Amino acid sequence: MPELIKLCALADIAEGTARGFAPEGGARDTMFVVRKDGQLHGYRNSCPHIPGAAMAWRKDAYLSHDGEYIVCAGHGARFAIGDGQCLFGACLGQSLTPVELTVKAGSIWASSQDSPPR
């Protein structure tokens, strides 16, 4: 059974923002969490157009200017926050890889099975 990995306190991600994490250690964020409309959405930090390519152009910059979409900085693809579906760009019809999240005791946790291998 996969264990849970603590990412941060729920209060550390404000409504309408995103934050990247490297739960397995290392300098590069391998997953990110978006808080939108009171819900949390977790995804691997990897664009389906070029697997392994980081989504953000700088630390925690995963969202469009208006906060309505997740954007790949590499080629501008836009993804729905709720389900990770590509709505515009080179990977149209593909999706981001979801990360299962749990909220308990005021903290956000990710399943270790969703964490990329070291």
Residue, then its C-alpha position, 0 to 999 in steps of 0.5 A: m500500500p502506498e504511503l502518504i508524503k506530506l507536501c505542505a500545510l493547506a494554508d500554504i497554497a492560497e486560492g487561485t494559485a499553484r505551488g510546485f513540490a519535489p517530495e522525493g527530494g532534489a532541486r526540480d519540482t516533480m509535481f504541483v498543486v493548484r487550488k481553484d474554487g476551493q478544490l485542490h488539483g495535483y499533477r506531475n510537472s511534465c508536459p505530455h507534448i515532451p514528457g519530462a519537460a517542466m511546465a513552469w517558466r519559474k518557480d510556482a508559475y504554472l497558471s495563466h495570467d488570469g489564473e484560469y488555465i495551467v500553461c506549459a511554458g515550453h510551448g504555451a499549451r493550456f490545460a483545464i485545471g479541473d481535469g488536466q485536459c489540454l485545451f489548446g496547443a501541440c498536445l491537444g487531446q492529451s492530459l497532464t498526469p494526475v497526482e492523488l491528494t489527501v487533506k488531513a490534519g490541515s496538511i496536503w499529502a500526496s500518494s507515494q505511488d504518484s511520486p516519480p522514481r528517484 
